[in-house]
Amino acid sequence: MNGIEQDMFDFIDRCPDYRTTGPILADLMQNARRVGFECLIFSGIPLPGEALEPLVELNGWPAGWFERYVQGGYADIDAVCRHSRDTTRPFFWHEVPERSFSLAQARRVANEAIEFGLRDGYLVPAYSRRHWHALMSFSSPEKRLHLSSRERIAVNLMAMVTISAVETLRSEQDRDRLLSPREREVLQWAAIGKTADEIGDILNISTATVRKHLQNVRQSYGVSSTLAAVALALQRKHIRL
């Protein structure tokens, strides 16, 4: 048994003991660095036009890159992300067909990623209990990453174990993270496009109170926008349209 295989089995043994996702990310990242990766992300795969931020389960990307990627809606034009919607097989980023980079926008995303040290990578698609489809994407500053067959198998297995462990923890957290009746009511109205002023009039509460409820909801879901909170609440059936 070589080093990466032993690392893999040790990681698999440790995963069930973690009670939050932070240590899982740190442990996986430590093992991933041994085969040349510097960053990773585990996320649901967004459908065209769908926001990425609410789908992210583990974020090991550089902060500046993640913010740019989300704000720019890059998931819709990123050739790697788009390719992941069409395959169930793990692949290196450099294996994405050239035609996927035919659009100038796709080439721009790839070039901007290089500025943050994400030059090549390896993506593991996965089925998910929480998303229609998910991915674990590892990135490297190397121009053309190479993994041995054993390293690929180890990375695939660690990715799948991580996804299972994180989704189990998220499910437990979702059961504990219930909105108050008033928070649910406010978010329900926000979901159909009502402003804070309009919601206040409907519920006979102040605009400031509405905004406070929405702030609490965003904090509960760990997202920065009400739109992202609505997306998560709908996904988890905390509210309905």
CYANA upper distance limits for C-alpha pairs under 8 A (distance plus 0.5 A):
  1 MET  CA      5 GLU  CA      6.65
  1 MET  CA      6 GLN  CA      7.13
  2 ASN  CA      6 GLN  CA      6.95
  3 GLY  CA      7 ASP  CA      6.61
  4 ILE  CA      8 MET  CA      6.53
  4 ILE  CA     34 ARG  CA      8.42
  4 ILE  CA    150 ARG  CA      8.36
  4 ILE  CA    151 GLU  CA      6.99
  4 ILE  CA    154 ALA  CA      7.26
  5 GLU  CA      9 PHE  CA      6.87
  5 GLU  CA    150 ARG  CA      8.06
  5 GLU  CA    151 GLU  CA      8.24
  5 GLU  CA    154 ALA  CA      6.73
  6 GLN  CA     10 ASP  CA      6.62
  7 ASP  CA     11 PHE  CA      6.55
  7 ASP  CA     31 ASN  CA      7.38
  8 MET  CA     12 ILE  CA      6.69
  8 MET  CA     31 ASN  CA      8.39
  8 MET  CA    154 ALA  CA      6.41
  8 MET  CA    155 VAL  CA      8.34
  8 MET  CA    157 LEU  CA      8.16
  8 MET  CA    158 MET  CA      6.82
  9 PHE  CA     13 ASP  CA      6.70
 10 ASP  CA     14 ARG  CA      6.85
 11 PHE  CA     15 CYS  CA      6.65
 11 PHE  CA     27 ASP  CA      7.86
 11 PHE  CA     28 LEU  CA      8.03
 11 PHE  CA    158 MET  CA      7.88
 12 ILE  CA     16 PRO  CA      8.19
 12 ILE  CA    158 MET  CA      7.53
 12 ILE  CA    161 VAL  CA      7.23
 14 ARG  CA     18 TYR  CA      7.69
 15 CYS  CA     24 ILE  CA      7.19
 15 CYS  CA    161 VAL  CA      8.21
 15 CYS  CA    162 THR  CA      7.86
 15 CYS  CA    165 ALA  CA      7.18
 16 PRO  CA    165 ALA  CA      7.23
 18 TYR  CA     23 PRO  CA      7.14
 18 TYR  CA     24 ILE  CA      7.19
 19 ARG  CA    169 LEU  CA      7.46
 20 THR  CA     24 ILE  CA      7.87
 20 THR  CA    169 LEU  CA      7.36
 21 THR  CA     25 LEU  CA      6.80
 21 THR  CA     58 LEU  CA      7.83
 21 THR  CA    166 VAL  CA      6.72
 21 THR  CA    169 LEU  CA      7.93
 22 GLY  CA     26 ALA  CA      6.80
 23 PRO  CA     27 ASP  CA      6.48
 24 ILE  CA     28 LEU  CA      6.53
 24 ILE  CA    162 THR  CA      7.69
 24 ILE  CA    166 VAL  CA      8.39
 25 LEU  CA     29 MET  CA      6.43
 25 LEU  CA     58 LEU  CA      7.11
 25 LEU  CA     59 ASN  CA      8.48
 25 LEU  CA     60 GLY  CA      7.79
 26 ALA  CA     30 GLN  CA      6.67
 27 ASP  CA     31 ASN  CA      6.97
 28 LEU  CA     32 ALA  CA      6.53
 28 LEU  CA    158 MET  CA      7.99
 28 LEU  CA    162 THR  CA      8.28
 29 MET  CA     33 ARG  CA      6.63
 29 MET  CA     37 PHE  CA      8.43
 29 MET  CA     38 GLU  CA      7.96
 29 MET  CA     39 CYS  CA      7.72
 29 MET  CA     40 LEU  CA      7.87
 29 MET  CA     60 GLY  CA      8.40
 30 GLN  CA     34 ARG  CA      7.50
 31 ASN  CA     35 VAL  CA      8.00
 32 ALA  CA     36 GLY  CA      7.23
 32 ALA  CA     37 PHE  CA      5.87
 32 ALA  CA     38 GLU  CA      7.83
 32 ALA  CA    138 PHE  CA      8.40
 32 ALA  CA    155 VAL  CA      8.00
 33 ARG  CA     37 PHE  CA      5.18
 33 ARG  CA     38 GLU  CA      6.24
 35 VAL  CA    147 LEU  CA      7.83
 35 VAL  CA    151 GLU  CA      7.87
 36 GLY  CA    140 SER  CA      6.76
 36 GLY  CA    142 GLU  CA      8.48
 36 GLY  CA    145 LEU  CA      8.30
 37 PHE  CA    121 GLY  CA      8.09
 37 PHE  CA    138 PHE  CA      6.70
 37 PHE  CA    139 SER  CA      5.89
 37 PHE  CA    140 SER  CA      5.09
 37 PHE  CA    141 PRO  CA      8.21
 38 GLU  CA    138 PHE  CA      8.06
 38 GLU  CA    139 SER  CA      6.53
 38 GLU  CA    140 SER  CA      5.94
 38 GLU  CA    141 PRO  CA      7.88
 39 CYS  CA     60 GLY  CA      5.91
 39 CYS  CA     61 TRP  CA      5.88
 39 CYS  CA     62 PRO  CA      7.99
 39 CYS  CA    118 LEU  CA      8.21
 39 CYS  CA    138 PHE  CA      6.36
 39 CYS  CA    139 SER  CA      5.70
 39 CYS  CA    140 SER  CA      7.39
 40 LEU  CA     59 ASN  CA      7.30
 40 LEU  CA     60 GLY  CA      5.33
 40 LEU  CA     61 TRP  CA      6.34
 40 LEU  CA    136 MET  CA      7.62
 40 LEU  CA    137 SER  CA      5.95
 40 LEU  CA    138 PHE  CA      4.79
 40 LEU  CA    139 SER  CA      6.46
 41 ILE  CA     56 VAL  CA      8.06
 41 ILE  CA     57 GLU  CA      8.33
 41 ILE  CA     58 LEU  CA      6.08
 41 ILE  CA     59 ASN  CA      5.34
 41 ILE  CA     60 GLY  CA      5.89
 41 ILE  CA     61 TRP  CA      6.82
 41 ILE  CA    135 LEU  CA      8.48
 41 ILE  CA    136 MET  CA      6.27
 41 ILE  CA    137 SER  CA      5.89
 41 ILE  CA    138 PHE  CA      7.22
 42 PHE  CA     56 VAL  CA      6.66
 42 PHE  CA     57 GLU  CA      6.06
 42 PHE  CA     58 LEU  CA      5.41
 42 PHE  CA     59 ASN  CA      7.07
 42 PHE  CA    134 ALA  CA      7.93
 42 PHE  CA    135 LEU  CA      6.23
 42 PHE  CA    136 MET  CA      4.90
 42 PHE  CA    137 SER  CA      6.98
 42 PHE  CA    163 ILE  CA      8.10
 43 SER  CA     52 LEU  CA      8.47
 43 SER  CA     55 LEU  CA      5.91
 43 SER  CA     56 VAL  CA      4.64
 43 SER  CA     57 GLU  CA      5.83
 43 SER  CA     58 LEU  CA      7.34
 43 SER  CA    134 ALA  CA      6.18
 43 SER  CA    135 LEU  CA      6.14
 43 SER  CA    136 MET  CA      7.20
 44 GLY  CA     52 LEU  CA      8.28
 44 GLY  CA     55 LEU  CA      5.39
 44 GLY  CA     56 VAL  CA      6.80
 44 GLY  CA     57 GLU  CA      8.21
 44 GLY  CA    128 SER  CA      8.39
 44 GLY  CA    130 ARG  CA      8.31
 44 GLY  CA    131 HIS  CA      5.90
 44 GLY  CA    132 TRP  CA      7.82
 44 GLY  CA    133 HIS  CA      6.37
 44 GLY  CA    134 ALA  CA      4.56
 44 GLY  CA    135 LEU  CA      6.76
 45 ILE  CA     52 LEU  CA      8.17
 45 ILE  CA     55 LEU  CA      7.90
 45 ILE  CA     81 CYS  CA      8.03
 45 ILE  CA     84 SER  CA      8.30
 45 ILE  CA     85 ARG  CA      7.60
 45 ILE  CA    131 HIS  CA      7.97
 45 ILE  CA    132 TRP  CA      8.03
 45 ILE  CA    133 HIS  CA      6.13
 45 ILE  CA    134 ALA  CA      5.52
 45 ILE  CA    135 LEU  CA      6.96
 46 PRO  CA     50 GLU  CA      5.84
 46 PRO  CA     51 ALA  CA      7.11
 46 PRO  CA     52 LEU  CA      6.29
 46 PRO  CA     55 LEU  CA      7.84
 46 PRO  CA     75 ALA  CA      7.65
 48 PRO  CA     76 ASP  CA      6.30
 49 GLY  CA     76 ASP  CA      7.23
 51 ALA  CA     55 LEU  CA      8.22
 51 ALA  CA     70 VAL  CA      8.15
 51 ALA  CA     73 GLY  CA      7.99
 51 ALA  CA    228 ALA  CA      7.74
 52 LEU  CA     56 VAL  CA      7.22
 52 LEU  CA     70 VAL  CA      6.95
 52 LEU  CA     73 GLY  CA      8.42
 52 LEU  CA     75 ALA  CA      7.61
 53 GLU  CA     70 VAL  CA      7.09
 53 GLU  CA    223 VAL  CA      7.96
 53 GLU  CA    228 ALA  CA      7.44
 54 PRO  CA    223 VAL  CA      7.35
 54 PRO  CA    228 ALA  CA      5.96
 54 PRO  CA    229 ALA  CA      7.86
 54 PRO  CA    231 ALA  CA      7.40
 54 PRO  CA    232 LEU  CA      6.64
 55 LEU  CA    131 HIS  CA      8.22
 57 GLU  CA    166 VAL  CA      7.90
 61 TRP  CA     65 TRP  CA      7.32
 61 TRP  CA     66 PHE  CA      6.62
 62 PRO  CA     66 PHE  CA      6.81
 62 PRO  CA    116 PHE  CA      7.53
 63 ALA  CA     67 GLU  CA      6.75
 64 GLY  CA     68 ARG  CA      6.72
 65 TRP  CA     69 TYR  CA      6.44
 65 TRP  CA    113 ALA  CA      7.68
 65 TRP  CA    116 PHE  CA      7.06
 66 PHE  CA     70 VAL  CA      6.61
 67 GLU  CA     71 GLN  CA      6.49
 68 ARG  CA     72 GLY  CA      6.28
 69 TYR  CA     73 GLY  CA      6.62
 69 TYR  CA     74 TYR  CA      5.60
 69 TYR  CA     75 ALA  CA      7.78
 70 VAL  CA     74 TYR  CA      7.00
 70 VAL  CA     75 ALA  CA      8.21
 73 GLY  CA     77 ILE  CA      8.19
 74 TYR  CA     78 ASP  CA      6.08
 74 TYR  CA    109 VAL  CA      7.54
 75 ALA  CA     81 CYS  CA      6.49
 75 ALA  CA     82 ARG  CA      7.72
 76 ASP  CA     81 CYS  CA      8.14
 76 ASP  CA     82 ARG  CA      7.32
 77 ILE  CA     81 CYS  CA      8.39
 77 ILE  CA     82 ARG  CA      7.54
 77 ILE  CA    105 GLN  CA      6.89
 77 ILE  CA    106 ALA  CA      5.87
 77 ILE  CA    109 VAL  CA      8.12
 78 ASP  CA     82 ARG  CA      6.61
 78 ASP  CA    105 GLN  CA      8.44
 78 ASP  CA    106 ALA  CA      5.79
 78 ASP  CA    109 VAL  CA      6.63
 78 ASP  CA    110 ALA  CA      7.82
 79 ALA  CA     83 HIS  CA      6.49
 79 ALA  CA     96 VAL  CA      7.85
 79 ALA  CA    100 SER  CA      5.95
 79 ALA  CA    101 PHE  CA      6.68
 79 ALA  CA    106 ALA  CA      6.28
 80 VAL  CA     84 SER  CA      6.80
 80 VAL  CA     93 TRP  CA      6.78
 80 VAL  CA     96 VAL  CA      7.09
 81 CYS  CA     85 ARG  CA      7.42
 82 ARG  CA     86 ASP  CA      7.87
 83 HIS  CA     87 THR  CA      7.37
 83 HIS  CA     96 VAL  CA      7.32
 83 HIS  CA    100 SER  CA      8.25
 84 SER  CA     88 THR  CA      7.99
 84 SER  CA    123 LEU  CA      8.35
 84 SER  CA    125 PRO  CA      7.11
 84 SER  CA    135 LEU  CA      8.07
 85 ARG  CA    133 HIS  CA      8.35
 87 THR  CA    125 PRO  CA      7.96
 88 THR  CA    125 PRO  CA      6.05
 88 THR  CA    126 ALA  CA      7.49
 89 ARG  CA    124 VAL  CA      7.49
 89 ARG  CA    125 PRO  CA      6.97
 90 PRO  CA    122 TYR  CA      7.67
 90 PRO  CA    123 LEU  CA      5.98
 90 PRO  CA    124 VAL  CA      4.91
 90 PRO  CA    125 PRO  CA      6.54
 90 PRO  CA    156 ASN  CA      8.28
 91 PHE  CA     95 GLU  CA      6.97
 91 PHE  CA     96 VAL  CA      8.30
 91 PHE  CA    122 TYR  CA      6.19
 91 PHE  CA    123 LEU  CA      5.96
 91 PHE  CA    124 VAL  CA      7.34
 92 PHE  CA     96 VAL  CA      7.85
 92 PHE  CA    120 ASP  CA      7.83
 92 PHE  CA    121 GLY  CA      6.11
 92 PHE  CA    122 TYR  CA      4.76
 92 PHE  CA    123 LEU  CA      6.76
 92 PHE  CA    145 LEU  CA      8.24
 93 TRP  CA    120 ASP  CA      6.12
 93 TRP  CA    121 GLY  CA      5.63
 93 TRP  CA    122 TYR  CA      6.31
 93 TRP  CA    123 LEU  CA      7.64
 94 HIS  CA    120 ASP  CA      6.96
 94 HIS  CA    121 GLY  CA      8.11
 94 HIS  CA    144 ARG  CA      7.46
 96 VAL  CA    100 SER  CA      7.47
 97 PRO  CA    101 PHE  CA      8.17
 98 GLU  CA    102 SER  CA      7.47
100 SER  CA    106 ALA  CA      8.02
101 PHE  CA    106 ALA  CA      5.82
101 PHE  CA    107 ARG  CA      6.11
102 SER  CA    106 ALA  CA      7.76
102 SER  CA    107 ARG  CA      8.02
103 LEU  CA    107 ARG  CA      7.18
104 ALA  CA    108 ARG  CA      6.62
105 GLN  CA    109 VAL  CA      6.81
106 ALA  CA    110 ALA  CA      6.89
107 ARG  CA    111 ASN  CA      6.67
108 ARG  CA    112 GLU  CA      6.57
109 VAL  CA    113 ALA  CA      6.63
110 ALA  CA    114 ILE  CA      7.05
110 ALA  CA    119 ARG  CA      8.10
111 ASN  CA    115 GLU  CA      7.36
112 GLU  CA    116 PHE  CA      7.63
113 ALA  CA    117 GLY  CA      7.07
113 ALA  CA    118 LEU  CA      5.59
113 ALA  CA    119 ARG  CA      7.10
114 ILE  CA    118 LEU  CA      5.34
114 ILE  CA    119 ARG  CA      5.28
114 ILE  CA    141 PRO  CA      7.95
117 GLY  CA    140 SER  CA      7.32
117 GLY  CA    141 PRO  CA      5.35
118 LEU  CA    139 SER  CA      5.94
118 LEU  CA    140 SER  CA      6.01
118 LEU  CA    141 PRO  CA      5.87
119 ARG  CA    139 SER  CA      7.55
119 ARG  CA    140 SER  CA      6.45
119 ARG  CA    141 PRO  CA      5.46
119 ARG  CA    142 GLU  CA      6.63
119 ARG  CA    143 LYS  CA      6.32
119 ARG  CA    144 ARG  CA      8.50
120 ASP  CA    139 SER  CA      6.31
120 ASP  CA    140 SER  CA      5.82
120 ASP  CA    141 PRO  CA      6.93
120 ASP  CA    142 GLU  CA      6.60
120 ASP  CA    143 LYS  CA      6.41
120 ASP  CA    144 ARG  CA      6.52
120 ASP  CA    145 LEU  CA      6.66
121 GLY  CA    137 SER  CA      7.51
121 GLY  CA    138 PHE  CA      5.83
121 GLY  CA    139 SER  CA      4.49
121 GLY  CA    140 SER  CA      5.96
121 GLY  CA    145 LEU  CA      7.23
122 TYR  CA    137 SER  CA      6.36
122 TYR  CA    138 PHE  CA      5.71
122 TYR  CA    139 SER  CA      6.95
123 LEU  CA    135 LEU  CA      7.23
123 LEU  CA    136 MET  CA      6.24
123 LEU  CA    137 SER  CA      4.73
123 LEU  CA    138 PHE  CA      6.66
124 VAL  CA    135 LEU  CA      6.07
124 VAL  CA    136 MET  CA      5.59
124 VAL  CA    137 SER  CA      6.72
124 VAL  CA    156 ASN  CA      7.07
124 VAL  CA    159 ALA  CA      7.65
125 PRO  CA    133 HIS  CA      7.97
125 PRO  CA    134 ALA  CA      6.36
125 PRO  CA    135 LEU  CA      4.84
125 PRO  CA    136 MET  CA      6.93
126 ALA  CA    133 HIS  CA      6.74
126 ALA  CA    134 ALA  CA      5.57
126 ALA  CA    135 LEU  CA      6.11
126 ALA  CA    136 MET  CA      8.21
126 ALA  CA    160 MET  CA      7.88
127 TYR  CA    131 HIS  CA      8.25
127 TYR  CA    132 TRP  CA      7.68
127 TYR  CA    133 HIS  CA      5.66
127 TYR  CA    134 ALA  CA      6.45
128 SER  CA    132 TRP  CA      6.99
128 SER  CA    133 HIS  CA      6.24
128 SER  CA    134 ALA  CA      6.46
128 SER  CA    163 ILE  CA      8.48
129 ARG  CA    167 GLU  CA      7.75
130 ARG  CA    167 GLU  CA      7.73
136 MET  CA    159 ALA  CA      6.92
140 SER  CA    145 LEU  CA      7.64
147 LEU  CA    151 GLU  CA      6.11
147 LEU  CA    152 ARG  CA      6.43
148 SER  CA    152 ARG  CA      6.72
149 SER  CA    153 ILE  CA      6.76
150 ARG  CA    154 ALA  CA      6.66
151 GLU  CA    155 VAL  CA      6.58
152 ARG  CA    156 ASN  CA      6.52
153 ILE  CA    157 LEU  CA      6.67
154 ALA  CA    158 MET  CA      6.60
155 VAL  CA    159 ALA  CA      6.51
156 ASN  CA    160 MET  CA      6.79
157 LEU  CA    161 VAL  CA      6.61
158 MET  CA    162 THR  CA      6.48
159 ALA  CA    163 ILE  CA      6.67
160 MET  CA    164 SER  CA      6.75
161 VAL  CA    165 ALA  CA      6.61
162 THR  CA    166 VAL  CA      6.49
163 ILE  CA    167 GLU  CA      6.53
164 SER  CA    168 THR  CA      6.67
165 ALA  CA    169 LEU  CA      6.85
166 VAL  CA    170 ARG  CA      6.53
167 GLU  CA    171 SER  CA      6.55
168 THR  CA    172 GLU  CA      6.94
169 LEU  CA    173 GLN  CA      6.70
170 ARG  CA    174 ASP  CA      6.47
171 SER  CA    175 ARG  CA      6.90
172 GLU  CA    176 ASP  CA      7.09
173 GLN  CA    177 ARG  CA      6.47
174 ASP  CA    178 LEU  CA      7.72
174 ASP  CA    236 ARG  CA      8.44
177 ARG  CA    220 SER  CA      7.39
178 LEU  CA    238 HIS  CA      8.33
179 LEU  CA    183 GLU  CA      6.26
179 LEU  CA    184 ARG  CA      6.27
179 LEU  CA    217 VAL  CA      7.73
179 LEU  CA    238 HIS  CA      8.16
180 SER  CA    184 ARG  CA      6.64
181 PRO  CA    185 GLU  CA      6.66
182 ARG  CA    186 VAL  CA      6.64
182 ARG  CA    213 HIS  CA      8.31
183 GLU  CA    187 LEU  CA      6.57
183 GLU  CA    213 HIS  CA      6.11
183 GLU  CA    214 LEU  CA      7.56
183 GLU  CA    216 ASN  CA      8.45
183 GLU  CA    217 VAL  CA      7.20
184 ARG  CA    188 GLN  CA      6.44
184 ARG  CA    238 HIS  CA      7.90
184 ARG  CA    239 ILE  CA      7.17
185 GLU  CA    189 TRP  CA      7.02
186 VAL  CA    190 ALA  CA      6.78
186 VAL  CA    199 ILE  CA      7.29
186 VAL  CA    210 VAL  CA      7.32
186 VAL  CA    213 HIS  CA      7.66
186 VAL  CA    214 LEU  CA      7.75
187 LEU  CA    191 ALA  CA      6.48
187 LEU  CA    214 LEU  CA      7.39
187 LEU  CA    217 VAL  CA      8.41
187 LEU  CA    230 VAL  CA      7.31
187 LEU  CA    239 ILE  CA      8.27
188 GLN  CA    192 ILE  CA      7.47
188 GLN  CA    239 ILE  CA      6.67
188 GLN  CA    240 ARG  CA      7.74
188 GLN  CA    241 LEU  CA      7.96
189 TRP  CA    193 GLY  CA      7.31
189 TRP  CA    194 LYS  CA      6.18
189 TRP  CA    199 ILE  CA      7.03
190 ALA  CA    194 LYS  CA      5.47
190 ALA  CA    195 THR  CA      7.14
190 ALA  CA    196 ALA  CA      8.24
190 ALA  CA    199 ILE  CA      8.02
190 ALA  CA    226 THR  CA      8.40
190 ALA  CA    230 VAL  CA      8.28
191 ALA  CA    227 LEU  CA      8.13
191 ALA  CA    230 VAL  CA      6.39
191 ALA  CA    241 LEU  CA      7.97
192 ILE  CA    241 LEU  CA      7.96
194 LYS  CA    198 GLU  CA      6.33
194 LYS  CA    199 ILE  CA      6.63
195 THR  CA    199 ILE  CA      6.60
196 ALA  CA    200 GLY  CA      6.58
196 ALA  CA    207 THR  CA      6.08
196 ALA  CA    210 VAL  CA      6.39
196 ALA  CA    211 ARG  CA      6.95
197 ASP  CA    201 ASP  CA      6.87
197 ASP  CA    206 SER  CA      8.28
197 ASP  CA    207 THR  CA      5.74
198 GLU  CA    202 ILE  CA      6.71
199 ILE  CA    203 LEU  CA      6.57
199 ILE  CA    207 THR  CA      8.11
199 ILE  CA    210 VAL  CA      7.52
200 GLY  CA    204 ASN  CA      5.97
200 GLY  CA    205 ILE  CA      5.22
200 GLY  CA    206 SER  CA      5.76
200 GLY  CA    207 THR  CA      5.69
200 GLY  CA    209 THR  CA      8.31
200 GLY  CA    210 VAL  CA      6.68
201 ASP  CA    205 ILE  CA      7.12
201 ASP  CA    206 SER  CA      8.18
205 ILE  CA    209 THR  CA      7.02
205 ILE  CA    210 VAL  CA      7.64
206 SER  CA    210 VAL  CA      6.96
207 THR  CA    211 ARG  CA      6.75
208 ALA  CA    212 LYS  CA      6.67
209 THR  CA    213 HIS  CA      6.72
210 VAL  CA    214 LEU  CA      6.80
211 ARG  CA    215 GLN  CA      6.57
212 LYS  CA    216 ASN  CA      6.72
213 HIS  CA    217 VAL  CA      6.73
214 LEU  CA    218 ARG  CA      6.71
214 LEU  CA    226 THR  CA      7.32
215 GLN  CA    219 GLN  CA      6.76
216 ASN  CA    220 SER  CA      6.60
217 VAL  CA    221 TYR  CA      6.84
217 VAL  CA    226 THR  CA      8.49
217 VAL  CA    229 ALA  CA      7.43
218 ARG  CA    222 GLY  CA      6.38
218 ARG  CA    223 VAL  CA      5.79
218 ARG  CA    224 SER  CA      6.72
218 ARG  CA    225 SER  CA      7.08
218 ARG  CA    226 THR  CA      6.82
218 ARG  CA    229 ALA  CA      6.24
219 GLN  CA    223 VAL  CA      6.97
219 GLN  CA    224 SER  CA      8.30
221 TYR  CA    229 ALA  CA      6.82
221 TYR  CA    232 LEU  CA      8.01
223 VAL  CA    228 ALA  CA      6.80
223 VAL  CA    229 ALA  CA      6.92
224 SER  CA    228 ALA  CA      7.74
225 SER  CA    229 ALA  CA      6.97
226 THR  CA    230 VAL  CA      6.62
227 LEU  CA    231 ALA  CA      6.79
228 ALA  CA    232 LEU  CA      6.82
229 ALA  CA    233 ALA  CA      6.54
230 VAL  CA    234 LEU  CA      6.59
231 ALA  CA    235 GLN  CA      6.62
232 LEU  CA    236 ARG  CA      6.57
233 ALA  CA    237 LYS  CA      6.38
233 ALA  CA    238 HIS  CA      5.38
233 ALA  CA    239 ILE  CA      6.19
234 LEU  CA    238 HIS  CA      6.60
234 LEU  CA    239 ILE  CA      5.95
234 LEU  CA    240 ARG  CA      6.52
234 LEU  CA    241 LEU  CA      8.40
